[in-house]
């Protein structure tokens, strides 16, 4: 997803308000793209656990209960 100039300008205003410093369009673009990548990662469904991980997790849970 590409950032629009409007989104870049809004991010610059938000950054100025909260951090008290002015950033360039390039800095706002980089910051916005990092945020988009983080949100994309968070929006992914959880990865399926391998059988080894499930077994190790179950064994740990069982050991903690005893």
mmCIF file of the N, C-alpha and C atoms, coordinates in Angstrom:
data_MODEL
# 
_entry.id   MODEL 
# 
loop_
_atom_site.group_PDB 
_atom_site.id 
_atom_site.type_symbol 
_atom_site.label_atom_id 
_atom_site.label_alt_id 
_atom_site.label_comp_id 
_atom_site.label_asym_id 
_atom_site.label_entity_id 
_atom_site.label_seq_id 
_atom_site.pdbx_PDB_ins_code 
_atom_site.Cartn_x 
_atom_site.Cartn_y 
_atom_site.Cartn_z 
_atom_site.occupancy 
_atom_site.B_iso_or_equiv 
_atom_site.pdbx_formal_charge 
_atom_site.auth_seq_id 
_atom_site.auth_comp_id 
_atom_site.auth_asym_id 
_atom_site.auth_atom_id 
_atom_site.pdbx_PDB_model_num 
ATOM 1   N N  . UNK A 1 1  ? 0.847  -1.177  0.000  1.00 0.00 ? 1  UNK A N  1 
ATOM 2   C CA . UNK A 1 1  ? 0.000  0.000   0.000  1.00 0.00 ? 1  UNK A CA 1 
ATOM 3   C C  . UNK A 1 1  ? 0.886  1.232   0.000  1.00 0.00 ? 1  UNK A C  1 
ATOM 4   N N  . UNK A 1 2  ? 0.616  2.143   -0.898 1.00 0.00 ? 2  UNK A N  1 
ATOM 5   C CA . UNK A 1 2  ? 1.411  3.361   -1.006 1.00 0.00 ? 2  UNK A CA 1 
ATOM 6   C C  . UNK A 1 2  ? 0.817  4.461   -0.130 1.00 0.00 ? 2  UNK A C  1 
ATOM 7   N N  . UNK A 1 3  ? 1.692  5.273   0.416  1.00 0.00 ? 3  UNK A N  1 
ATOM 8   C CA . UNK A 1 3  ? 1.251  6.414   1.210  1.00 0.00 ? 3  UNK A CA 1 
ATOM 9   C C  . UNK A 1 3  ? 0.954  7.581   0.281  1.00 0.00 ? 3  UNK A C  1 
ATOM 10  N N  . UNK A 1 4  ? -0.158 8.229   0.513  1.00 0.00 ? 4  UNK A N  1 
ATOM 11  C CA . UNK A 1 4  ? -0.490 9.423   -0.254 1.00 0.00 ? 4  UNK A CA 1 
ATOM 12  C C  . UNK A 1 4  ? 0.220  10.620  0.359  1.00 0.00 ? 4  UNK A C  1 
ATOM 13  N N  . UNK A 1 5  ? 0.298  11.701  -0.407 1.00 0.00 ? 5  UNK A N  1 
ATOM 14  C CA . UNK A 1 5  ? 0.899  12.923  0.125  1.00 0.00 ? 5  UNK A CA 1 
ATOM 15  C C  . UNK A 1 5  ? 0.101  13.425  1.322  1.00 0.00 ? 5  UNK A C  1 
ATOM 16  N N  . UNK A 1 6  ? -1.216 13.247  1.272  1.00 0.00 ? 6  UNK A N  1 
ATOM 17  C CA . UNK A 1 6  ? -2.061 13.664  2.395  1.00 0.00 ? 6  UNK A CA 1 
ATOM 18  C C  . UNK A 1 6  ? -1.689 12.880  3.662  1.00 0.00 ? 6  UNK A C  1 
ATOM 19  N N  . UNK A 1 7  ? -1.462 11.566  3.529  1.00 0.00 ? 7  UNK A N  1 
ATOM 20  C CA . UNK A 1 7  ? -1.087 10.741  4.680  1.00 0.00 ? 7  UNK A CA 1 
ATOM 21  C C  . UNK A 1 7  ? 0.279  11.166  5.223  1.00 0.00 ? 7  UNK A C  1 
ATOM 22  N N  . UNK A 1 8  ? 1.203  11.473  4.327  1.00 0.00 ? 8  UNK A N  1 
ATOM 23  C CA . UNK A 1 8  ? 2.524  11.929  4.750  1.00 0.00 ? 8  UNK A CA 1 
ATOM 24  C C  . UNK A 1 8  ? 2.406  13.246  5.514  1.00 0.00 ? 8  UNK A C  1 
ATOM 25  N N  . UNK A 1 9  ? 1.605  14.174  4.976  1.00 0.00 ? 9  UNK A N  1 
ATOM 26  C CA . UNK A 1 9  ? 1.413  15.464  5.645  1.00 0.00 ? 9  UNK A CA 1 
ATOM 27  C C  . UNK A 1 9  ? 0.767  15.294  7.018  1.00 0.00 ? 9  UNK A C  1 
ATOM 28  N N  . UNK A 1 10 ? -0.212 14.403  7.114  1.00 0.00 ? 10 UNK A N  1 
ATOM 29  C CA . UNK A 1 10 ? -0.864 14.153  8.406  1.00 0.00 ? 10 UNK A CA 1 
ATOM 30  C C  . UNK A 1 10 ? 0.122  13.547  9.404  1.00 0.00 ? 10 UNK A C  1 
ATOM 31  N N  . UNK A 1 11 ? 0.959  12.644  8.954  1.00 0.00 ? 11 UNK A N  1 
ATOM 32  C CA . UNK A 1 11 ? 1.949  12.034  9.833  1.00 0.00 ? 11 UNK A CA 1 
ATOM 33  C C  . UNK A 1 11 ? 2.949  13.079  10.330 1.00 0.00 ? 11 UNK A C  1 
ATOM 34  N N  . UNK A 1 12 ? 3.322  14.016  9.464  1.00 0.00 ? 12 UNK A N  1 
ATOM 35  C CA . UNK A 1 12 ? 4.231  15.087  9.865  1.00 0.00 ? 12 UNK A CA 1 
ATOM 36  C C  . UNK A 1 12 ? 3.603  15.959  10.954 1.00 0.00 ? 12 UNK A C  1 
ATOM 37  N N  . UNK A 1 13 ? 2.312  16.255  10.816 1.00 0.00 ? 13 UNK A N  1 
ATOM 38  C CA . UNK A 1 13 ? 1.612  17.057  11.821 1.00 0.00 ? 13 UNK A CA 1 
ATOM 39  C C  . UNK A 1 13 ? 1.549  16.300  13.152 1.00 0.00 ? 13 UNK A C  1 
ATOM 40  N N  . UNK A 1 14 ? 1.208  15.030  13.099 1.00 0.00 ? 14 UNK A N  1 
ATOM 41  C CA . UNK A 1 14 ? 1.125  14.209  14.317 1.00 0.00 ? 14 UNK A CA 1 
ATOM 42  C C  . UNK A 1 14 ? 2.493  14.131  14.991 1.00 0.00 ? 14 UNK A C  1 
ATOM 43  N N  . UNK A 1 15 ? 3.530  13.905  14.198 1.00 0.00 ? 15 UNK A N  1 
ATOM 44  C CA . UNK A 1 15 ? 4.876  13.815  14.766 1.00 0.00 ? 15 UNK A CA 1 
ATOM 45  C C  . UNK A 1 15 ? 5.281  15.139  15.413 1.00 0.00 ? 15 UNK A C  1 
ATOM 46  N N  . UNK A 1 16 ? 4.992  16.245  14.750 1.00 0.00 ? 16 UNK A N  1 
ATOM 47  C CA . UNK A 1 16 ? 5.319  17.565  15.298 1.00 0.00 ? 16 UNK A CA 1 
ATOM 48  C C  . UNK A 1 16 ? 4.593  17.793  16.620 1.00 0.00 ? 16 UNK A C  1 
ATOM 49  N N  . UNK A 1 17 ? 3.322  17.407  16.668 1.00 0.00 ? 17 UNK A N  1 
ATOM 50  C CA . UNK A 1 17 ? 2.515  17.603  17.874 1.00 0.00 ? 17 UNK A CA 1 
ATOM 51  C C  . UNK A 1 17 ? 3.038  16.766  19.042 1.00 0.00 ? 17 UNK A C  1 
ATOM 52  N N  . UNK A 1 18 ? 3.416  15.528  18.775 1.00 0.00 ? 18 UNK A N  1 
ATOM 53  C CA . UNK A 1 18 ? 3.799  14.616  19.856 1.00 0.00 ? 18 UNK A CA 1 
ATOM 54  C C  . UNK A 1 18 ? 5.289  14.627  20.177 1.00 0.00 ? 18 UNK A C  1 
ATOM 55  N N  . UNK A 1 19 ? 6.145  14.851  19.180 1.00 0.00 ? 19 UNK A N  1 
ATOM 56  C CA . UNK A 1 19 ? 7.590  14.805  19.411 1.00 0.00 ? 19 UNK A CA 1 
ATOM 57  C C  . UNK A 1 19 ? 8.211  16.200  19.458 1.00 0.00 ? 19 UNK A C  1 
ATOM 58  N N  . UNK A 1 20 ? 7.465  17.190  18.979 1.00 0.00 ? 20 UNK A N  1 
ATOM 59  C CA . UNK A 1 20 ? 7.968  18.554  19.009 1.00 0.00 ? 20 UNK A CA 1 
ATOM 60  C C  . UNK A 1 20 ? 9.035  18.855  17.975 1.00 0.00 ? 20 UNK A C  1 
ATOM 61  N N  . UNK A 1 21 ? 9.182  17.997  16.979 1.00 0.00 ? 21 UNK A N  1 
ATOM 62  C CA . UNK A 1 21 ? 10.171 18.258  15.938 1.00 0.00 ? 21 UNK A CA 1 
ATOM 63  C C  . UNK A 1 21 ? 9.552  18.088  14.570 1.00 0.00 ? 21 UNK A C  1 
ATOM 64  N N  . UNK A 1 22 ? 10.076 18.830  13.638 1.00 0.00 ? 22 UNK A N  1 
ATOM 65  C CA . UNK A 1 22 ? 9.604  18.777  12.257 1.00 0.00 ? 22 UNK A CA 1 
ATOM 66  C C  . UNK A 1 22 ? 10.417 17.735  11.503 1.00 0.00 ? 22 UNK A C  1 
ATOM 67  N N  . UNK A 1 23 ? 9.739  16.908  10.723 1.00 0.00 ? 23 UNK A N  1 
ATOM 68  C CA . UNK A 1 23 ? 10.429 15.906  9.916  1.00 0.00 ? 23 UNK A CA 1 
ATOM 69  C C  . UNK A 1 23 ? 10.135 16.169  8.441  1.00 0.00 ? 23 UNK A C  1 
ATOM 70  N N  . UNK A 1 24 ? 11.015 15.690  7.599  1.00 0.00 ? 24 UNK A N  1 
ATOM 71  C CA . UNK A 1 24 ? 10.859 15.872  6.150  1.00 0.00 ? 24 UNK A CA 1 
ATOM 72  C C  . UNK A 1 24 ? 9.834  14.885  5.598  1.00 0.00 ? 24 UNK A C  1 
ATOM 73  N N  . UNK A 1 25 ? 9.449  15.127  4.351  1.00 0.00 ? 25 UNK A N  1 
ATOM 74  C CA . UNK A 1 25 ? 8.558  14.181  3.677  1.00 0.00 ? 25 UNK A CA 1 
ATOM 75  C C  . UNK A 1 25 ? 9.189  12.794  3.617  1.00 0.00 ? 25 UNK A C  1 
ATOM 76  N N  . UNK A 1 26 ? 10.483 12.736  3.331  1.00 0.00 ? 26 UNK A N  1 
ATOM 77  C CA . UNK A 1 26 ? 11.171 11.438  3.238  1.00 0.00 ? 26 UNK A CA 1 
ATOM 78  C C  . UNK A 1 26 ? 11.152 10.701  4.574  1.00 0.00 ? 26 UNK A C  1 
ATOM 79  N N  . UNK A 1 27 ? 11.388 11.438  5.668  1.00 0.00 ? 27 UNK A N  1 
ATOM 80  C CA . UNK A 1 27 ? 11.358 10.811  6.988  1.00 0.00 ? 27 UNK A CA 1 
ATOM 81  C C  . UNK A 1 27 ? 9.948  10.337  7.336  1.00 0.00 ? 27 UNK A C  1 
ATOM 82  N N  . UNK A 1 28 ? 8.951  11.159  7.015  1.00 0.00 ? 28 UNK A N  1 
ATOM 83  C CA . UNK A 1 28 ? 7.561  10.768  7.285  1.00 0.00 ? 28 UNK A CA 1 
ATOM 84  C C  . UNK A 1 28 ? 7.167  9.570   6.426  1.00 0.00 ? 28 UNK A C  1 
ATOM 85  N N  . UNK A 1 29 ? 7.624  9.546   5.175  1.00 0.00 ? 29 UNK A N  1 
ATOM 86  C CA . UNK A 1 29 ? 7.324  8.422   4.289  1.00 0.00 ? 29 UNK A CA 1 
ATOM 87  C C  . UNK A 1 29 ? 7.923  7.133   4.863  1.00 0.00 ? 29 UNK A C  1 
ATOM 88  N N  . UNK A 1 30 ? 9.194  7.196   5.305  1.00 0.00 ? 30 UNK A N  1 
ATOM 89  C CA . UNK A 1 30 ? 9.853  6.005   5.870  1.00 0.00 ? 30 UNK A CA 1 
ATOM 90  C C  . UNK A 1 30 ? 9.137  5.555   7.132  1.00 0.00 ? 30 UNK A C  1 
ATOM 91  N N  . UNK A 1 31 ? 8.786  6.505   7.995  1.00 0.00 ? 31 UNK A N  1 
ATOM 92  C CA . UNK A 1 31 ? 8.089  6.174   9.236  1.00 0.00 ? 31 UNK A CA 1 
ATOM 93  C C  . UNK A 1 31 ? 6.725  5.541   8.931  1.00 0.00 ? 31 UNK A C  1 
ATOM 94  N N  . UNK A 1 32 ? 6.003  6.117   7.997  1.00 0.00 ? 32 UNK A N  1 
ATOM 95  C CA . UNK A 1 32 ? 4.691  5.594   7.630  1.00 0.00 ? 32 UNK A CA 1 
ATOM 96  C C  . UNK A 1 32 ? 4.767  4.194   7.051  1.00 0.00 ? 32 UNK A C  1 
ATOM 97  N N  . UNK A 1 33 ? 5.774  3.959   6.225  1.00 0.00 ? 33 UNK A N  1 
ATOM 98  C CA . UNK A 1 33 ? 5.936  2.624   5.644  1.00 0.00 ? 33 UNK A CA 1 
ATOM 99  C C  . UNK A 1 33 ? 6.319  1.593   6.694  1.00 0.00 ? 33 UNK A C  1 
ATOM 100 N N  . UNK A 1 34 ? 7.121  1.988   7.679  1.00 0.00 ? 34 UNK A N  1 
ATOM 101 C CA . UNK A 1 34 ? 7.429  1.053   8.772  1.00 0.00 ? 34 UNK A CA 1 
ATOM 102 C C  . UNK A 1 34 ? 6.153  0.703   9.540  1.00 0.00 ? 34 UNK A C  1 
ATOM 103 N N  . UNK A 1 35 ? 5.321  1.709   9.782  1.00 0.00 ? 35 UNK A N  1 
ATOM 104 C CA . UNK A 1 35 ? 4.053  1.444   10.473 1.00 0.00 ? 35 UNK A CA 1 
ATOM 105 C C  . UNK A 1 35 ? 3.169  0.496   9.663  1.00 0.00 ? 35 UNK A C  1 
ATOM 106 N N  . UNK A 1 36 ? 3.091  0.727   8.358  1.00 0.00 ? 36 UNK A N  1 
ATOM 107 C CA . UNK A 1 36 ? 2.274  -0.153  7.514  1.00 0.00 ? 36 UNK A CA 1 
ATOM 108 C C  . UNK A 1 36 ? 2.785  -1.584  7.542  1.00 0.00 ? 36 UNK A C  1 
ATOM 109 N N  . UNK A 1 37 ? 4.117  -1.768  7.531  1.00 0.00 ? 37 UNK A N  1 
ATOM 110 C CA . UNK A 1 37 ? 4.683  -3.120  7.589  1.00 0.00 ? 37 UNK A CA 1 
ATOM 111 C C  . UNK A 1 37 ? 4.366  -3.789  8.926  1.00 0.00 ? 37 UNK A C  1 
ATOM 112 N N  . UNK A 1 38 ? 4.447  -3.013  10.017 1.00 0.00 ? 38 UNK A N  1 
ATOM 113 C CA . UNK A 1 38 ? 4.106  -3.571  11.331 1.00 0.00 ? 38 UNK A CA 1 
ATOM 114 C C  . UNK A 1 38 ? 2.649  -3.998  11.357 1.00 0.00 ? 38 UNK A C  1 
ATOM 115 N N  . UNK A 1 39 ? 1.755  -3.126  10.863 1.00 0.00 ? 39 UNK A N  1 
ATOM 116 C CA . UNK A 1 39 ? 0.330  -3.473  10.851 1.00 0.00 ? 39 UNK A CA 1 
ATOM 117 C C  . UNK A 1 39 ? 0.059  -4.687  9.974  1.00 0.00 ? 39 UNK A C  1 
ATOM 118 N N  . UNK A 1 40 ? 0.768  -4.812  8.863  1.00 0.00 ? 40 UNK A N  1 
ATOM 119 C CA . UNK A 1 40 ? 0.585  -5.975  7.984  1.00 0.00 ? 40 UNK A CA 1 
ATOM 120 C C  . UNK A 1 40 ? 1.003  -7.254  8.697  1.00 0.00 ? 40 UNK A C  1 
ATOM 121 N N  . UNK A 1 41 ? 2.084  -7.181  9.451  1.00 0.00 ? 41 UNK A N  1 
ATOM 122 C CA . UNK A 1 41 ? 2.536  -8.359  10.210 1.00 0.00 ? 41 UNK A CA 1 
ATOM 123 C C  . UNK A 1 41 ? 1.517  -8.717  11.283 1.00 0.00 ? 41 UNK A C  1 
ATOM 124 N N  . UNK A 1 42 ? 1.025  -7.710  11.989 1.00 0.00 ? 42 UNK A N  1 
ATOM 125 C CA . UNK A 1 42 ? 0.052  -7.970  13.054 1.00 0.00 ? 42 UNK A CA 1 
ATOM 126 C C  . UNK A 1 42 ? -1.283 -8.494  12.513 1.00 0.00 ? 42 UNK A C  1 
ATOM 127 N N  . UNK A 1 43 ? -1.607 -8.150  11.278 1.00 0.00 ? 43 UNK A N  1 
ATOM 128 C CA . UNK A 1 43 ? -2.873 -8.577  10.692 1.00 0.00 ? 43 UNK A CA 1 
ATOM 129 C C  . UNK A 1 43 ? -2.830 -10.004 10.147 1.00 0.00 ? 43 UNK A C  1 
ATOM 130 N N  . UNK A 1 44 ? -1.634 -10.579 10.031 1.00 0.00 ? 44 UNK A N  1 
ATOM 131 C CA . UNK A 1 44 ? -1.515 -11.951 9.518  1.00 0.00 ? 44 UNK A CA 1 
ATOM 132 C C  . UNK A 1 44 ? -2.094 -12.939 10.514 1.00 0.00 ? 44 UNK A C  1 
ATOM 133 N N  . UNK A 1 45 ? -2.645 -14.024 10.011 1.00 0.00 ? 45 UNK A N  1 
ATOM 134 C CA . UNK A 1 45 ? -3.063 -15.084 10.932 1.00 0.00 ? 45 UNK A CA 1 
ATOM 135 C C  . UNK A 1 45 ? -1.833 -15.704 11.583 1.00 0.00 ? 45 UNK A C  1 
ATOM 136 N N  . UNK A 1 46 ? -1.978 -16.216 12.784 1.00 0.00 ? 46 UNK A N  1 
ATOM 137 C CA . UNK A 1 46 ? -0.825 -16.822 13.449 1.00 0.00 ? 46 UNK A CA 1 
ATOM 138 C C  . UNK A 1 46 ? -0.271 -17.989 12.640 1.00 0.00 ? 46 UNK A C  1 
ATOM 139 N N  . UNK A 1 47 ? 1.029  -18.121 12.685 1.00 0.00 ? 47 UNK A N  1 
ATOM 140 C CA . UNK A 1 47 ? 1.674  -19.231 11.977 1.00 0.00 ? 47 UNK A CA 1 
ATOM 141 C C  . UNK A 1 47 ? 1.318  -20.539 12.671 1.00 0.00 ? 47 UNK A C  1 
ATOM 142 N N  . UNK A 1 48 ? 1.187  -21.578 11.894 1.00 0.00 ? 48 UNK A N  1 
ATOM 143 C CA . UNK A 1 48 ? 0.904  -22.890 12.480 1.00 0.00 ? 48 UNK A CA 1 
ATOM 144 C C  . UNK A 1 48 ? 2.150  -23.384 13.172 1.00 0.00 ? 48 UNK A C  1 
ATOM 145 N N  . UNK A 1 49 ? 1.967  -23.919 14.348 1.00 0.00 ? 49 UNK A N  1 
ATOM 146 C CA . UNK A 1 49 ? 3.103  -24.462 15.082 1.00 0.00 ? 49 UNK A CA 1 
ATOM 147 C C  . UNK A 1 49 ? 3.481  -25.815 14.509 1.00 0.00 ? 49 UNK A C  1 
ATOM 148 N N  . UNK A 1 50 ? 4.765  -26.091 14.528 1.00 0.00 ? 50 UNK A N  1 
ATOM 149 C CA . UNK A 1 50 ? 5.213  -27.403 14.096 1.00 0.00 ? 50 UNK A CA 1 
ATOM 150 C C  . UNK A 1 50 ? 4.821  -28.423 15.162 1.00 0.00 ? 50 UNK A C  1 
ATOM 151 N N  . UNK A 1 51 ? 4.814  -29.667 14.799 1.00 0.00 ? 51 UNK A N  1 
ATOM 152 C CA . UNK A 1 51 ? 4.473  -30.738 15.726 1.00 0.00 ? 51 UNK A CA 1 
ATOM 153 C C  . UNK A 1 51 ? 5.449  -30.758 16.897 1.00 0.00 ? 51 UNK A C  1 
ATOM 154 N N  . UNK A 1 52 ? 6.729  -30.487 16.652 1.00 0.00 ? 52 UNK A N  1 
ATOM 155 C CA . UNK A 1 52 ? 7.729  -30.477 17.722 1.00 0.00 ? 52 UNK A CA 1 
ATOM 156 C C  . UNK A 1 52 ? 7.426  -29.381 18.739 1.00 0.00 ? 52 UNK A C  1 
ATOM 157 N N  . UNK A 1 53 ? 7.024  -28.211 18.272 1.00 0.00 ? 53 UNK A N  1 
ATOM 158 C CA . UNK A 1 53 ? 6.724  -27.102 19.173 1.00 0.00 ? 53 UNK A CA 1 
ATOM 159 C C  . UNK A 1 53 ? 5.486  -27.425 20.006 1.00 0.00 ? 53 UNK A C  1 
ATOM 160 N N  . UNK A 1 54 ? 4.465  -28.000 19.374 1.00 0.00 ? 54 UNK A N  1 
ATOM 161 C CA . UNK A 1 54 ? 3.252  -28.364 20.113 1.00 0.00 ? 54 UNK A CA 1 
ATOM 162 C C  . UNK A 1 54 ? 3.571  -29.408 21.179 1.00 0.00 ? 54 UNK A C  1 
ATOM 163 N N  . UNK A 1 55 ? 4.399  -30.394 20.836 1.00 0.00 ? 55 UNK A N  1 
ATOM 164 C CA . UNK A 1 55 ? 4.755  -31.444 21.787 1.00 0.00 ? 55 UNK A CA 1 
ATOM 165 C C  . UNK A 1 55 ? 5.546  -30.857 22.953 1.00 0.00 ? 55 UNK A C  1 
ATOM 166 N N  . UNK A 1 56 ? 6.520  -30.004 22.665 1.00 0.00 ? 56 UNK A N  1 
ATOM 167 C CA . UNK A 1 56 ? 7.327  -29.388 23.717 1.00 0.00 ? 56 UNK A CA 1 
ATOM 168 C C  . UNK A 1 56 ? 6.451  -28.522 24.614 1.00 0.00 ? 56 UNK A C  1 
ATOM 169 N N  . UNK A 1 57 ? 5.528  -27.801 24.031 1.00 0.00 ? 57 UNK A N  1 
ATOM 170 C CA . UNK A 1 57 ? 4.633  -26.942 24.803 1.00 0.00 ? 57 UNK A CA 1 
ATOM 171 C C  . UNK A 1 57 ? 3.734  -27.781 25.704 1.00 0.00 ? 57 UNK A C  1 
ATOM 172 N N  . UNK A 1 58 ? 3.207  -28.878 25.158 1.00 0.00 ? 58 UNK A N  1 
ATOM 173 C CA . UNK A 1 58 ? 2.342  -29.756 25.963 1.00 0.00 ? 58 UNK A CA 1 
ATOM 174 C C  . UNK A 1 58 ? 3.120  -30.371 27.111 1.00 0.00 ? 58 UNK A C  1 
ATOM 175 N N  . UNK A 1 59 ? 4.338  -30.816 26.859 1.00 0.00 ? 59 UNK A N  1 
ATOM 176 C CA . UNK A 1 59 ? 5.156  -31.417 27.900 1.00 0.00 ? 59 UNK A CA 1 
ATOM 177 C C  . UNK A 1 59 ? 5.479  -30.395 28.989 1.00 0.00 ? 59 UNK A C  1 
ATOM 178 N N  . UNK A 1 60 ? 5.756  -29.158 28.610 1.00 0.00 ? 60 UNK A N  1 
ATOM 179 C CA . UNK A 1 60 ? 6.028  -28.105 29.581 1.00 0.00 ? 60 UNK A CA 1 
ATOM 180 C C  . UNK A 1 60 ? 4.795  -27.846 30.429 1.00 0.00 ? 60 UNK A C  1 
ATOM 181 N N  . UNK A 1 61 ? 3.633  -27.773 29.798 1.00 0.00 ? 61 UNK A N  1 
ATOM 182 C CA . UNK A 1 61 ? 2.383  -27.548 30.534 1.00 0.00 ? 61 UNK A CA 1 
ATOM 183 C C  . UNK A 1 61 ? 2.128  -28.682 31.527 1.00 0.00 ? 61 UNK A C  1 
ATOM 184 N N  . UNK A 1 62 ? 2.335  -29.918 31.084 1.00 0.00 ? 62 UNK A N  1 
ATOM 185 C CA . UNK A 1 62 ? 2.115  -31.061 31.956 1.00 0.00 ? 62 UNK A CA 1 
ATOM 186 C C  . UNK A 1 62 ? 3.086  -31.050 33.137 1.00 0.00 ? 62 UNK A C  1 
ATOM 187 N N  . UNK A 1 63 ? 4.343  -30.683 32.896 1.00 0.00 ? 63 UNK A N  1 
ATOM 188 C CA . UNK A 1 63 ? 5.348  -30.645 33.970 1.00 0.00 ? 63 UNK A CA 1 
ATOM 189 C C  . UNK A 1 63 ? 4.999  -29.567 34.992 1.00 0.00 ? 63 UNK A C  1 
ATOM 190 N N  . UNK A 1 64 ? 4.464  -28.459 34.519 1.00 0.00 ? 64 UNK A N  1 
ATOM 191 C CA . UNK A 1 64 ? 4.100  -27.365 35.440 1.00 0.00 ? 64 UNK A CA 1 
ATOM 192 C C  . UNK A 1 64 ? 2.908  -27.733 36.313 1.00 0.00 ? 64 UNK A C  1 
ATOM 193 N N  . UNK A 1 65 ? 2.040  -28.600 35.817 1.00 0.00 ? 65 UNK A N  1 
ATOM 194 C CA . UNK A 1 65 ? 0.858  -29.004 36.593 1.00 0.00 ? 65 UNK A CA 1 
ATOM 195 C C  . UNK A 1 65 ? 1.188  -30.012 37.672 1.00 0.00 ? 65 UNK A C  1 
ATOM 196 N N  . UNK A 1 66 ? 2.301  -30.693 37.535 1.00 0.00 ? 66 UNK A N  1 
ATOM 197 C CA . UNK A 1 66 ? 2.635  -31.728 38.527 1.00 0.00 ? 66 UNK A CA 1 
ATOM 198 C C  . UNK A 1 66 ? 3.517  -31.216 39.635 1.00 0.00 ? 66 UNK A C  1 
# 
